């Protein structure tokens, strides 16, 4: 049986900041430890500081990609080797105006613009924005 991706994992400084940002971008509810789980984790020796070192952005339906954020001491220093591409309009090719509107929505949530890409060559023209999340991880909106 083929494997299934469990998480896309981000190393970061502030797991809660990034999980909240990506939850807002993807329309997921912001993650909180369920009270019973938090109580059990604390009762078994974890501290509030331990719990703050990880967070998730998770589709409540279980259909969408689950993003996991874990705190690490080092900073990001080079371009991502893997990145996320987001559709501005799921299910069909977006117009440049729709891509721009989605880019503006995500920038208002805390992303920064890295650059724009507009290619009109060949049978598959491409228009997208390269953005960065609050810790500098690049992703595209198309």
N, CA, C and O atoms as CSV, one atom per row, in Angstrom:
chain,resi,resn,atom,element,x,y,z
A,1,UNK,N,N,0.843,-1.175,0.000
A,1,UNK,CA,C,0.000,0.000,0.000
A,1,UNK,C,C,0.891,1.241,0.000
A,1,UNK,O,O,1.829,1.312,0.794
A,2,UNK,N,N,0.625,2.220,-0.866
A,2,UNK,CA,C,1.453,3.428,-0.902
A,2,UNK,C,C,1.279,4.255,0.369
A,2,UNK,O,O,0.235,4.209,1.020
A,3,UNK,N,N,2.318,5.006,0.704
A,3,UNK,CA,C,2.262,5.878,1.877
A,3,UNK,C,C,1.394,7.101,1.630
A,3,UNK,O,O,1.064,7.438,0.493
A,4,UNK,N,N,1.042,7.742,2.709
A,4,UNK,CA,C,0.266,8.983,2.643
A,4,UNK,C,C,0.988,10.020,3.485
A,4,UNK,O,O,1.455,9.710,4.581
A,5,UNK,N,N,1.086,11.240,2.992
A,5,UNK,CA,C,1.759,12.300,3.741
A,5,UNK,C,C,0.972,12.586,5.010
A,5,UNK,O,O,-0.233,12.835,4.965
A,6,UNK,N,N,1.668,12.546,6.145
A,6,UNK,CA,C,1.043,12.823,7.437
A,6,UNK,C,C,1.094,14.312,7.744
A,6,UNK,O,O,0.090,14.892,8.160
A,7,UNK,N,N,2.231,14.928,7.549
A,7,UNK,CA,C,2.440,16.345,7.851
A,7,UNK,C,C,3.418,16.938,6.851
A,7,UNK,O,O,4.262,16.233,6.297
A,8,UNK,N,N,3.297,18.222,6.628
A,8,UNK,CA,C,4.356,19.014,6.038
A,8,UNK,C,C,4.924,19.790,7.214
A,8,UNK,O,O,4.206,20.577,7.831
A,9,UNK,N,N,6.203,19.586,7.540
A,9,UNK,CA,C,6.790,20.104,8.780
A,9,UNK,C,C,7.623,21.348,8.501
A,9,UNK,O,O,8.427,21.384,7.569
A,10,UNK,N,N,7.412,22.367,9.329
A,10,UNK,CA,C,8.179,23.603,9.280
A,10,UNK,C,C,9.033,23.703,10.537
A,10,UNK,O,O,8.499,23.637,11.645
A,11,UNK,N,N,10.347,23.860,10.393
A,11,UNK,CA,C,11.192,24.255,11.508
A,11,UNK,C,C,11.058,25.767,11.619
A,11,UNK,O,O,11.080,26.470,10.609
A,12,UNK,N,N,10.919,26.268,12.838
A,12,UNK,CA,C,10.665,27.698,12.995
A,12,UNK,C,C,11.032,28.172,14.403
A,12,UNK,O,O,11.349,27.370,15.281
A,13,UNK,N,N,10.983,29.487,14.594
A,13,UNK,CA,C,11.199,30.068,15.922
A,13,UNK,C,C,9.913,30.146,16.722
A,13,UNK,O,O,9.913,29.912,17.931
A,14,UNK,N,N,8.812,30.475,16.048
A,14,UNK,CA,C,7.548,30.719,16.748
A,14,UNK,C,C,6.434,29.860,16.142
A,14,UNK,O,O,5.728,30.303,15.236
A,15,UNK,N,N,6.279,28.625,16.648
A,15,UNK,CA,C,5.272,27.722,16.076
A,15,UNK,C,C,3.857,28.291,16.097
A,15,UNK,O,O,3.113,28.102,15.135
A,16,UNK,N,N,3.471,28.973,17.151
A,16,UNK,CA,C,2.101,29.510,17.231
A,16,UNK,C,C,1.893,30.600,16.181
A,16,UNK,O,O,0.848,30.630,15.531
A,17,UNK,N,N,2.860,31.488,16.004
A,17,UNK,CA,C,2.746,32.541,14.997
A,17,UNK,C,C,2.519,31.937,13.615
A,17,UNK,O,O,1.625,32.363,12.883
A,18,UNK,N,N,3.336,30.937,13.259
A,18,UNK,CA,C,3.196,30.346,11.930
A,18,UNK,C,C,1.940,29.498,11.794
A,18,UNK,O,O,1.308,29.514,10.737
A,19,UNK,N,N,1.558,28.759,12.830
A,19,UNK,CA,C,0.333,27.956,12.705
A,19,UNK,C,C,-0.883,28.865,12.575
A,19,UNK,O,O,-1.803,28.558,11.816
A,20,UNK,N,N,-0.902,29.974,13.301
A,20,UNK,CA,C,-2.010,30.921,13.158
A,20,UNK,C,C,-2.025,31.541,11.755
A,20,UNK,O,O,-3.083,31.641,11.135
A,21,UNK,N,N,-0.857,31.954,11.257
A,21,UNK,CA,C,-0.772,32.534,9.916
A,21,UNK,C,C,-1.293,31.547,8.874
A,21,UNK,O,O,-2.164,31.894,8.076
A,22,UNK,N,N,-0.767,30.313,8.872
A,22,UNK,CA,C,-1.165,29.340,7.861
A,22,UNK,C,C,-2.617,28.894,8.033
A,22,UNK,O,O,-3.291,28.609,7.043
A,23,UNK,N,N,-3.107,28.829,9.265
A,23,UNK,CA,C,-4.531,28.518,9.471
A,23,UNK,C,C,-5.389,29.584,8.822
A,23,UNK,O,O,-6.380,29.271,8.162
A,24,UNK,N,N,-5.012,30.856,9.006
A,24,UNK,CA,C,-5.767,31.954,8.400
A,24,UNK,C,C,-5.680,31.917,6.878
A,24,UNK,O,O,-6.684,32.133,6.200
A,25,UNK,N,N,-4.498,31.647,6.332
A,25,UNK,CA,C,-4.325,31.565,4.879
A,25,UNK,C,C,-5.210,30.467,4.296
A,25,UNK,O,O,-5.858,30.669,3.269
A,26,UNK,N,N,-5.239,29.303,4.951
A,26,UNK,CA,C,-5.954,28.142,4.418
A,26,UNK,C,C,-7.411,28.048,4.854
A,26,UNK,O,O,-8.135,27.153,4.417
A,27,UNK,N,N,-7.847,28.973,5.718
A,27,UNK,CA,C,-9.229,28.943,6.186
A,27,UNK,C,C,-9.483,27.863,7.221
A,27,UNK,O,O,-10.625,27.435,7.392
A,28,UNK,N,N,-8.449,27.412,7.914
A,28,UNK,CA,C,-8.584,26.424,8.986
A,28,UNK,C,C,-8.827,27.163,10.300
A,28,UNK,O,O,-8.408,28.312,10.441
A,29,UNK,N,N,-9.487,26.535,11.255
A,29,UNK,CA,C,-9.580,27.157,12.581
A,29,UNK,C,C,-8.193,27.153,13.227
A,29,UNK,O,O,-7.393,26.245,13.000
A,30,UNK,N,N,-7.927,28.166,14.024
A,30,UNK,CA,C,-6.647,28.209,14.739
A,30,UNK,C,C,-6.604,27.072,15.757
A,30,UNK,O,O,-7.579,26.814,16.462
A,31,UNK,N,N,-5.459,26.399,15.822
A,31,UNK,CA,C,-5.320,25.195,16.641
A,31,UNK,C,C,-5.115,25.527,18.111
A,31,UNK,O,O,-4.394,26.461,18.461
A,32,UNK,N,N,-5.748,24.763,18.941
A,32,UNK,CA,C,-5.556,24.797,20.393
A,32,UNK,C,C,-5.495,23.349,20.857
A,32,UNK,O,O,-6.147,22.478,20.282
A,33,UNK,N,N,-4.707,23.094,21.903
A,33,UNK,CA,C,-4.731,21.754,22.487
A,33,UNK,C,C,-6.113,21.525,23.083
A,33,UNK,O,O,-6.601,22.382,23.819
A,34,UNK,N,N,-6.760,20.401,22.792
A,34,UNK,CA,C,-8.016,20.093,23.483
A,34,UNK,C,C,-7.738,20.066,24.995
A,34,UNK,O,O,-6.701,19.555,25.416
A,35,UNK,N,N,-8.645,20.605,25.813
A,35,UNK,CA,C,-8.393,20.701,27.262
A,35,UNK,C,C,-7.972,19.380,27.911
A,35,UNK,O,O,-7.066,19.369,28.744
A,36,UNK,N,N,-8.615,18.267,27.544
A,36,UNK,CA,C,-8.249,16.977,28.138
A,36,UNK,C,C,-6.832,16.564,27.751
A,36,UNK,O,O,-6.079,16.064,28.587
A,37,UNK,N,N,-6.469,16.772,26.492
A,37,UNK,CA,C,-5.130,16.421,26.035
A,37,UNK,C,C,-4.084,17.286,26.739
A,37,UNK,O,O,-3.057,16.781,27.192
A,38,UNK,N,N,-4.349,18.587,26.828
A,38,UNK,CA,C,-3.405,19.488,27.482
A,38,UNK,C,C,-3.213,19.088,28.947
A,38,UNK,O,O,-2.086,19.039,29.440
A,39,UNK,N,N,-4.294,18.809,29.623
A,39,UNK,CA,C,-4.218,18.387,31.027
A,39,UNK,C,C,-3.379,17.123,31.166
A,39,UNK,O,O,-2.528,17.037,32.052
A,40,UNK,N,N,-3.615,16.129,30.285
A,40,UNK,CA,C,-2.871,14.873,30.345
A,40,UNK,C,C,-1.384,15.087,30.050
A,40,UNK,O,O,-0.529,14.514,30.725
A,41,UNK,N,N,-1.077,15.900,29.056
A,41,UNK,CA,C,0.322,16.166,28.725
A,41,UNK,C,C,1.044,16.843,29.893
A,41,UNK,O,O,2.170,16.479,30.235
A,42,UNK,N,N,0.387,17.822,30.493
A,42,UNK,CA,C,0.985,18.516,31.642
A,42,UNK,C,C,1.128,17.577,32.836
A,42,UNK,O,O,2.114,17.648,33.570
A,43,UNK,N,N,0.157,16.705,33.029
A,43,UNK,CA,C,0.193,15.756,34.153
A,43,UNK,C,C,1.306,14.720,33.983
A,43,UNK,O,O,1.765,14.135,34.964
A,44,UNK,N,N,1.736,14.496,32.753
A,44,UNK,CA,C,2.777,13.506,32.501
A,44,UNK,C,C,4.151,14.142,32.307
A,44,UNK,O,O,5.040,13.534,31.710
A,45,UNK,N,N,4.325,15.351,32.807
A,45,UNK,CA,C,5.650,15.939,32.867
A,45,UNK,C,C,5.984,17.008,31.854
A,45,UNK,O,O,7.011,17.674,31.984
A,46,UNK,N,N,5.151,17.193,30.849
A,46,UNK,CA,C,5.433,18.289,29.920
A,46,UNK,C,C,5.085,19.618,30.590
A,46,UNK,O,O,4.253,19.674,31.495
A,47,UNK,N,N,5.735,20.676,30.131
A,47,UNK,CA,C,5.475,22.013,30.670
A,47,UNK,C,C,4.765,22.853,29.613
A,47,UNK,O,O,4.695,22.468,28.446
A,48,UNK,N,N,4.249,23.987,30.027
A,48,UNK,CA,C,3.651,24.924,29.066
A,48,UNK,C,C,4.688,25.312,28.012
A,48,UNK,O,O,4.352,25.486,26.841
A,49,UNK,N,N,5.944,25.448,28.428
A,49,UNK,CA,C,7.019,25.773,27.488
A,49,UNK,C,C,7.182,24.661,26.449
A,49,UNK,O,O,7.365,24.938,25.264
A,50,UNK,N,N,7.114,23.400,26.897
A,50,UNK,CA,C,7.191,22.277,25.956
A,50,UNK,C,C,6.054,22.343,24.944
A,50,UNK,O,O,6.269,22.134,23.750
A,51,UNK,N,N,4.850,22.633,25.418
A,51,UNK,CA,C,3.685,22.672,24.528
A,51,UNK,C,C,3.797,23.813,23.518
A,51,UNK,O,O,3.289,23.706,22.402
A,52,UNK,N,N,4.459,24.906,23.904
A,52,UNK,CA,C,4.612,26.053,23.008
A,52,UNK,C,C,5.624,25.786,21.895
A,52,UNK,O,O,5.725,26.573,20.954
A,53,UNK,N,N,6.368,24.696,21.988
A,53,UNK,CA,C,7.399,24.393,20.992
A,53,UNK,C,C,6.850,23.688,19.759
A,53,UNK,O,O,7.610,23.357,18.848
A,54,UNK,N,N,5.536,23.454,19.718
A,54,UNK,CA,C,4.943,22.803,18.552
A,54,UNK,C,C,3.495,23.278,18.379
A,54,UNK,O,O,2.811,23.622,19.343
A,55,UNK,N,N,3.064,23.283,17.134
A,55,UNK,CA,C,1.690,23.676,16.839
A,55,UNK,C,C,1.322,23.113,15.460
A,55,UNK,O,O,2.188,22.624,14.735
A,56,UNK,N,N,0.048,23.184,15.107
A,56,UNK,CA,C,-0.414,22.670,13.815
A,56,UNK,C,C,-1.387,23.636,13.153
A,56,UNK,O,O,-2.012,24.471,13.806
A,57,UNK,N,N,-1.493,23.498,11.854
A,57,UNK,CA,C,-2.576,24.089,11.066
A,57,UNK,C,C,-3.223,22.891,10.392
A,57,UNK,O,O,-2.603,22.226,9.563
A,58,UNK,N,N,-4.470,22.620,10.751
A,58,UNK,CA,C,-5.099,21.365,10.344
A,58,UNK,C,C,-6.508,21.595,9.846
A,58,UNK,O,O,-7.305,22.285,10.482
A,59,UNK,N,N,-6.804,21.009,8.702
A,59,UNK,CA,C,-8.147,21.038,8.128
A,59,UNK,C,C,-9.061,20.205,9.027
A,59,UNK,O,O,-8.800,19.017,9.219
A,60,UNK,N,N,-10.124,20.792,9.583
A,60,UNK,CA,C,-10.989,20.025,10.477
A,60,UNK,C,C,-11.674,18.846,9.796
A,60,UNK,O,O,-12.081,17.897,10.467
A,61,UNK,N,N,-11.806,18.896,8.466
A,61,UNK,CA,C,-12.429,17.779,7.755
A,61,UNK,C,C,-11.451,16.624,7.553
A,61,UNK,O,O,-11.861,15.510,7.225
A,62,UNK,N,N,-10.160,16.888,7.747
A,62,UNK,CA,C,-9.151,15.868,7.511
A,62,UNK,C,C,-8.777,15.710,6.045
A,62,UNK,O,O,-7.945,14.866,5.711
A,63,UNK,N,N,-9.370,16.501,5.172
A,63,UNK,CA,C,-9.111,16.386,3.736
A,63,UNK,C,C,-7.873,17.160,3.304
A,63,UNK,O,O,-7.111,16.690,2.459
A,64,UNK,N,N,-7.668,18.336,3.873
A,64,UNK,CA,C,-6.556,19.186,3.462
A,64,UNK,C,C,-5.249,18.779,4.111
A,64,UNK,O,O,-5.221,17.967,5.035
A,65,UNK,N,N,-4.180,19.350,3.618
A,65,UNK,CA,C,-2.848,19.075,4.129
A,65,UNK,C,C,-2.709,19.572,5.573
A,65,UNK,O,O,-3.164,20.667,5.904
A,66,UNK,N,N,-2.081,18.762,6.426
A,66,UNK,CA,C,-1.814,19.147,7.815
A,66,UNK,C,C,-0.398,19.703,7.873
A,66,UNK,O,O,0.552,19.040,7.458
A,67,UNK,N,N,-0.258,20.917,8.387
A,67,UNK,CA,C,1.032,21.555,8.552
A,67,UNK,C,C,1.429,21.469,10.022
A,67,UNK,O,O,0.628,21.780,10.903
A,68,UNK,N,N,2.662,21.048,10.285
A,68,UNK,CA,C,3.169,20.908,11.651
A,68,UNK,C,C,4.339,21.862,11.820
A,68,UNK,O,O,5.207,21.943,10.951
A,69,UNK,N,N,4.368,22.582,12.933
A,69,UNK,CA,C,5.390,23.586,13.198
A,69,UNK,C,C,6.133,23.210,14.470
A,69,UNK,O,O,5.521,23.004,15.519
A,70,UNK,N,N,7.472,23.122,14.371
A,70,UNK,CA,C,8.270,22.766,15.542
A,70,UNK,C,C,9.373,23.800,15.740
A,70,UNK,O,O,10.018,24.245,14.791
A,71,UNK,N,N,9.561,24.158,16.984
A,71,UNK,CA,C,10.557,25.172,17.312
A,71,UNK,C,C,11.964,24.589,17.199
A,71,UNK,O,O,12.248,23.497,17.690
A,72,UNK,N,N,12.831,25.347,16.539
A,72,UNK,CA,C,14.252,24.999,16.442
A,72,UNK,C,C,15.067,26.256,16.747
A,72,UNK,O,O,14.566,27.368,16.579
A,73,UNK,N,N,16.313,26.097,17.191
A,73,UNK,CA,C,17.100,27.277,17.571
A,73,UNK,C,C,17.668,28.062,16.388
A,73,UNK,O,O,17.869,29.272,16.495
A,74,UNK,N,N,17.928,27.392,15.263
A,74,UNK,CA,C,18.573,28.082,14.153
A,74,UNK,C,C,17.550,28.780,13.267
A,74,UNK,O,O,16.377,28.408,13.230
A,75,UNK,N,N,18.022,29.801,12.554
A,75,UNK,CA,C,17.176,30.549,11.627
A,75,UNK,C,C,17.295,29.985,10.226
A,75,UNK,O,O,18.258,29.285,9.909
A,76,UNK,N,N,16.323,30.287,9.393
A,76,UNK,CA,C,16.370,29.932,7.982
A,76,UNK,C,C,17.449,30.800,7.333
A,76,UNK,O,O,17.498,32.009,7.559
A,77,UNK,N,N,18.314,30.178,6.524
A,77,UNK,CA,C,19.409,30.942,5.937
A,77,UNK,C,C,19.469,30.879,4.405
A,77,UNK,O,O,20.146,31.703,3.790
A,78,UNK,N,N,18.781,29.927,3.783
A,78,UNK,CA,C,18.811,29.819,2.322
A,78,UNK,C,C,17.397,29.615,1.789
A,78,UNK,O,O,16.449,29.411,2.547
A,79,UNK,N,N,17.282,29.675,0.476
A,79,UNK,CA,C,15.990,29.457,-0.176
A,79,UNK,C,C,15.448,28.063,0.163
A,79,UNK,O,O,16.211,27.104,0.277
A,80,UNK,N,N,14.131,27.964,0.321
A,80,UNK,CA,C,13.493,26.669,0.578
A,80,UNK,C,C,13.816,25.693,-0.545
A,80,UNK,O,O,13.907,26.088,-1.708
A,81,UNK,N,N,13.986,24.434,-0.204
A,81,UNK,CA,C,14.142,23.387,-1.210
A,81,UNK,C,C,12.778,22.830,-1.607
A,81,UNK,O,O,12.638,22.245,-2.681
A,82,UNK,N,N,11.776,23.006,-0.754
A,82,UNK,CA,C,10.390,22.601,-1.010
A,82,UNK,C,C,9.524,23.792,-0.638
A,82,UNK,O,O,9.793,24.480,0.347
A,83,UNK,N,N,8.486,24.035,-1.426
A,83,UNK,CA,C,7.573,25.116,-1.053
A,83,UNK,C,C,6.142,24.735,-1.412
A,83,UNK,O,O,5.897,23.781,-2.150
A,84,UNK,N,N,5.219,25.498,-0.876
A,84,UNK,CA,C,3.791,25.289,-1.113
A,84,UNK,C,C,3.346,26.199,-2.250
A,84,UNK,O,O,3.740,27.364,-2.303
A,85,UNK,N,N,2.530,25.677,-3.156
A,85,UNK,CA,C,1.835,26.471,-4.171
A,85,UNK,C,C,0.361,26.490,-3.794
A,85,UNK,O,O,-0.236,25.443,-3.542
A,86,UNK,N,N,-0.219,27.673,-3.757
A,86,UNK,CA,C,-1.641,27.833,-3.448
A,86,UNK,C,C,-2.392,28.274,-4.698
A,86,UNK,O,O,-1.911,29.119,-5.452
A,87,UNK,N,N,-3.560,27.705,-4.912
A,87,UNK,CA,C,-4.442,28.164,-5.983
A,87,UNK,C,C,-5.280,29.324,-5.460
A,87,UNK,O,O,-5.849,29.248,-4.372
A,88,UNK,N,N,-5.350,30.382,-6.233
A,88,UNK,CA,C,-6.212,31.504,-5.873
A,88,UNK,C,C,-7.683,31.111,-6.011
A,88,UNK,O,O,-8.532,31.581,-5.254
A,89,UNK,N,N,-7.970,30.259,-6.967
A,89,UNK,CA,C,-9.335,29.782,-7.202
A,89,UNK,C,C,-9.282,28.271,-7.408
A,89,UNK,O,O,-9.085,27.817,-8.535
A,90,UNK,N,N,-9.454,27.482,-6.348
A,90,UNK,CA,C,-9.383,26.023,-6.488
A,90,UNK,C,C,-10.346,25.514,-7.559
A,90,UNK,O,O,-11.492,25.954,-7.643
A,91,UNK,N,N,-9.863,24.586,-8.366
A,91,UNK,CA,C,-10.725,23.959,-9.358
A,91,UNK,C,C,-10.646,24.550,-10.753
A,91,UNK,O,O,-11.177,23.967,-11.699
A,92,UNK,N,N,-9.993,25.696,-10.898
A,92,UNK,CA,C,-9.860,26.278,-12.236
A,92,UNK,C,C,-8.695,27.274,-12.235
A,92,UNK,O,O,-8.258,27.737,-11.181
A,93,UNK,N,N,-8.209,27.587,-13.422
A,93,UNK,CA,C,-7.126,28.564,-13.556
A,93,UNK,C,C,-7.666,29.951,-13.201
A,93,UNK,O,O,-8.692,30.382,-13.728
A,94,UNK,N,N,-6.976,30.630,-12.318
A,94,UNK,CA,C,-7.405,31.959,-11.881
A,94,UNK,C,C,-6.974,33.020,-12.888
A,94,UNK,O,O,-5.975,32.867,-13.590
A,95,UNK,N,N,-7.740,34.081,-12.939
A,95,UNK,CA,C,-7.339,35.232,-13.741
A,95,UNK,C,C,-6.233,35.981,-12.983
A,95,UNK,O,O,-6.097,35.817,-11.771
A,96,UNK,N,N,-5.453,36.791,-13.683
A,96,UNK,CA,C,-4.451,37.601,-12.966
A,96,UNK,C,C,-5.073,38.468,-11.872
A,96,UNK,O,O,-4.458,38.677,-10.826
A,97,UNK,N,N,-6.277,38.971,-12.100
A,97,UNK,CA,C,-6.941,39.797,-11.086
A,97,UNK,C,C,-7.283,38.986,-9.843
A,97,UNK,O,O,-7.170,39.483,-8.722
A,98,UNK,N,N,-7.701,37.741,-10.040
A,98,UNK,CA,C,-8.003,36.867,-8.897
A,98,UNK,C,C,-6.733,36.497,-8.132
A,98,UNK,O,O,-6.732,36.443,-6.902
A,99,UNK,N,N,-5.663,36.246,-8.864
A,99,UNK,CA,C,-4.375,35.946,-8.220
A,99,UNK,C,C,-3.914,37.155,-7.407
A,99,UNK,O,O,-3.460,37.013,-6.271
A,100,UNK,N,N,-4.034,38.339,-7.996
A,100,UNK,CA,C,-3.637,39.559,-7.280
A,100,UNK,C,C,-4.474,39.771,-6.017
A,100,UNK,O,O,-3.941,40.165,-4.979
A,101,UNK,N,N,-5.760,39.515,-6.099
A,101,UNK,CA,C,-6.637,39.687,-4.931
A,101,UNK,C,C,-6.261,38.703,-3.827
A,101,UNK,O,O,-6.251,39.076,-2.654
A,102,UNK,N,N,-5.954,37.462,-4.177
A,102,UNK,CA,C,-5.542,36.480,-3.173
A,102,UNK,C,C,-4.194,36.858,-2.572
A,102,UNK,O,O,-3.979,36.710,-1.369
A,103,UNK,N,N,-3.290,37.344,-3.415
A,103,UNK,CA,C,-1.994,37.826,-2.910
A,103,UNK,C,C,-2.206,38.935,-1.885
A,103,UNK,O,O,-1.578,38.923,-0.827
A,104,UNK,N,N,-3.074,39.884,-2.183
A,104,UNK,CA,C,-3.339,41.004,-1.257
A,104,UNK,C,C,-3.951,40.507,0.054
A,104,UNK,O,O,-3.608,41.005,1.126
A,105,UNK,N,N,-4.850,39.533,-0.026
A,105,UNK,CA,C,-5.454,38.976,1.197
A,105,UNK,C,C,-4.387,38.357,2.083
A,105,UNK,O,O,-4.384,38.558,3.298
A,106,UNK,N,N,-3.482,37.606,1.474
A,106,UNK,CA,C,-2.451,36.907,2.243
A,106,UNK,C,C,-1.405,37.890,2.780
A,106,UNK,O,O,-0.908,37.709,3.892
A,107,UNK,N,N,-1.074,38.908,2.019
A,107,UNK,CA,C,-0.162,39.945,2.518
A,107,UNK,C,C,-0.778,40.638,3.731
A,107,UNK,O,O,-0.068,40.945,4.689
A,108,UNK,N,N,-2.079,40.885,3.706
A,108,UNK,CA,C,-2.754,41.505,4.856
A,108,UNK,C,C,-2.696,40.610,6.101
A,108,UNK,O,O,-2.812,41.102,7.224
A,109,UNK,N,N,-2.516,39.293,5.903
A,109,UNK,CA,C,-2.399,38.363,7.031
A,109,UNK,C,C,-0.979,38.307,7.597
A,109,UNK,O,O,-0.763,37.733,8.664
A,110,UNK,N,N,-0.003,38.901,6.886
A,110,UNK,CA,C,1.365,38.930,7.400
A,110,UNK,C,C,2.445,38.446,6.452
A,110,UNK,O,O,3.619,38.430,6.824
A,111,UNK,N,N,2.083,38.050,5.235
A,111,UNK,CA,C,3.094,37.620,4.259
A,111,UNK,C,C,3.798,38.838,3.679
A,111,UNK,O,O,3.294,39.958,3.755
A,112,UNK,N,N,4.966,38.602,3.101
A,112,UNK,CA,C,5.668,39.651,2.369
A,112,UNK,C,C,5.836,39.191,0.923
A,112,UNK,O,O,5.907,37.995,0.639
A,113,UNK,N,N,5.896,40.153,0.028
A,113,UNK,CA,C,6.068,39.862,-1.394
A,113,UNK,C,C,7.553,39.664,-1.679
A,113,UNK,O,O,8.386,40.489,-1.306
A,114,UNK,N,N,7.872,38.546,-2.352
A,114,UNK,CA,C,9.241,38.289,-2.787
A,114,UNK,C,C,9.385,38.758,-4.230
A,114,UNK,O,O,10.284,39.541,-4.538
A,115,UNK,N,N,8.504,38.284,-5.122
A,115,UNK,CA,C,8.479,38.775,-6.495
A,115,UNK,C,C,7.255,38.247,-7.225
A,115,UNK,O,O,6.525,37.394,-6.719
A,116,UNK,N,N,7.049,38.774,-8.424
A,116,UNK,CA,C,5.959,38.325,-9.294
A,116,UNK,C,C,6.569,37.563,-10.460
A,116,UNK,O,O,7.720,37.790,-10.831
A,117,UNK,N,N,5.781,36.655,-11.033
A,117,UNK,CA,C,6.236,35.883,-12.180
A,117,UNK,C,C,5.136,35.916,-13.217
A,117,UNK,O,O,4.004,35.516,-12.943
A,118,UNK,N,N,5.462,36.390,-14.403
A,118,UNK,CA,C,4.485,36.487,-15.486
A,118,UNK,C,C,5.149,35.949,-16.747
A,118,UNK,O,O,6.058,36.572,-17.296
A,119,UNK,N,N,4.690,34.796,-17.199
A,119,UNK,CA,C,5.262,34.167,-18.372
A,119,UNK,C,C,4.155,33.957,-19.387
A,119,UNK,O,O,3.172,33.269,-19.112
A,120,UNK,N,N,4.314,34.538,-20.539
A,120,UNK,CA,C,3.290,34.364,-21.572
A,120,UNK,C,C,3.780,33.475,-22.706
A,120,UNK,O,O,3.167,33.440,-23.773
A,121,UNK,N,N,4.879,32.757,-22.488
A,121,UNK,CA,C,5.402,31.885,-23.525
A,121,UNK,C,C,4.700,30.532,-23.517
A,121,UNK,O,O,4.204,30.080,-22.485
A,122,UNK,N,N,4.669,29.913,-24.652
A,122,UNK,CA,C,4.140,28.555,-24.756
A,122,UNK,C,C,2.637,28.460,-24.597
A,122,UNK,O,O,1.957,29.477,-24.458
A,123,UNK,N,N,2.114,27.234,-24.616
A,123,UNK,CA,C,0.672,27.023,-24.542
A,123,UNK,C,C,0.117,27.154,-23.116
A,123,UNK,O,O,-1.100,27.152,-22.933
A,124,UNK,N,N,0.982,27.267,-22.114
A,124,UNK,CA,C,0.530,27.336,-20.723
A,124,UNK,C,C,1.082,28.580,-20.046
A,124,UNK,O,O,2.050,28.499,-19.290
A,125,UNK,N,N,0.480,29.719,-20.309
A,125,UNK,CA,C,0.977,30.933,-19.650
A,125,UNK,C,C,0.837,30.810,-18.137
A,125,UNK,O,O,-0.080,30.164,-17.629
A,126,UNK,N,N,1.749,31.431,-17.448
A,126,UNK,CA,C,1.774,31.317,-15.995
A,126,UNK,C,C,1.888,32.696,-15.368
A,126,UNK,O,O,2.692,33.530,-15.787
A,127,UNK,N,N,1.071,32.911,-14.365
A,127,UNK,CA,C,1.113,34.165,-13.618
A,127,UNK,C,C,0.986,33.801,-12.149
A,127,UNK,O,O,-0.003,33.191,-11.742
A,128,UNK,N,N,1.971,34.167,-11.358
A,128,UNK,CA,C,1.879,33.902,-9.924
A,128,UNK,C,C,2.760,34.863,-9.136
A,128,UNK,O,O,3.630,35.538,-9.687
A,129,UNK,N,N,2.511,34.904,-7.852
A,129,UNK,CA,C,3.303,35.693,-6.914
A,129,UNK,C,C,4.101,34.757,-6.029
A,129,UNK,O,O,3.603,33.712,-5.610
A,130,UNK,N,N,5.333,35.129,-5.747
A,130,UNK,CA,C,6.148,34.442,-4.745
A,130,UNK,C,C,6.072,35.300,-3.487
A,130,UNK,O,O,6.425,36.479,-3.501
A,131,UNK,N,N,5.609,34.691,-2.404
A,131,UNK,CA,C,5.473,35.372,-1.123
A,131,UNK,C,C,6.325,34.657,-0.088
A,131,UNK,O,O,6.843,33.570,-0.340
A,132,UNK,N,N,6.467,35.275,1.080
A,132,UNK,CA,C,7.151,34.634,2.202
A,132,UNK,C,C,6.268,34.765,3.428
A,132,UNK,O,O,5.644,35.802,3.652
A,133,UNK,N,N,6.220,33.691,4.228
A,133,UNK,CA,C,5.442,33.740,5.476
A,133,UNK,C,C,6.208,34.572,6.513
A,133,UNK,O,O,7.310,35.034,6.218
A,134,UNK,N,N,5.661,34.775,7.710
A,134,UNK,CA,C,6.327,35.654,8.678
A,134,UNK,C,C,7.736,35.237,9.092
A,134,UNK,O,O,8.466,36.058,9.647
A,135,UNK,N,N,8.144,33.991,8.844
A,135,UNK,CA,C,9.518,33.590,9.148
A,135,UNK,C,C,10.365,33.404,7.894
A,135,UNK,O,O,11.463,32.854,7.964
A,136,UNK,N,N,9.857,33.863,6.734
A,136,UNK,CA,C,10.651,33.867,5.522
A,136,UNK,C,C,10.545,32.652,4.627
A,136,UNK,O,O,11.290,32.548,3.652
A,137,UNK,N,N,9.638,31.724,4.925
A,137,UNK,CA,C,9.447,30.546,4.082
A,137,UNK,C,C,8.687,30.946,2.823
A,137,UNK,O,O,7.578,31.475,2.902
A,138,UNK,N,N,9.290,30.692,1.659
A,138,UNK,CA,C,8.665,31.096,0.406
A,138,UNK,C,C,7.519,30.162,0.013
A,138,UNK,O,O,7.549,28.964,0.296
A,139,UNK,N,N,6.513,30.735,-0.640
A,139,UNK,CA,C,5.408,29.969,-1.205
A,139,UNK,C,C,4.842,30.775,-2.357
A,139,UNK,O,O,5.105,31.973,-2.466
A,140,UNK,N,N,4.067,30.133,-3.215
A,140,UNK,CA,C,3.521,30.801,-4.397
A,140,UNK,C,C,2.010,30.830,-4.358
A,140,UNK,O,O,1.365,29.937,-3.808
A,141,UNK,N,N,1.457,31.877,-4.954
A,141,UNK,CA,C,0.006,32.001,-5.160
A,141,UNK,C,C,-0.200,32.108,-6.657
A,141,UNK,O,O,0.343,32.996,-7.315
A,142,UNK,N,N,-1.013,31.166,-7.196
A,142,UNK,CA,C,-1.247,31.153,-8.637
A,142,UNK,C,C,-2.715,31.061,-8.953
A,142,UNK,O,O,-3.094,31.038,-10.124
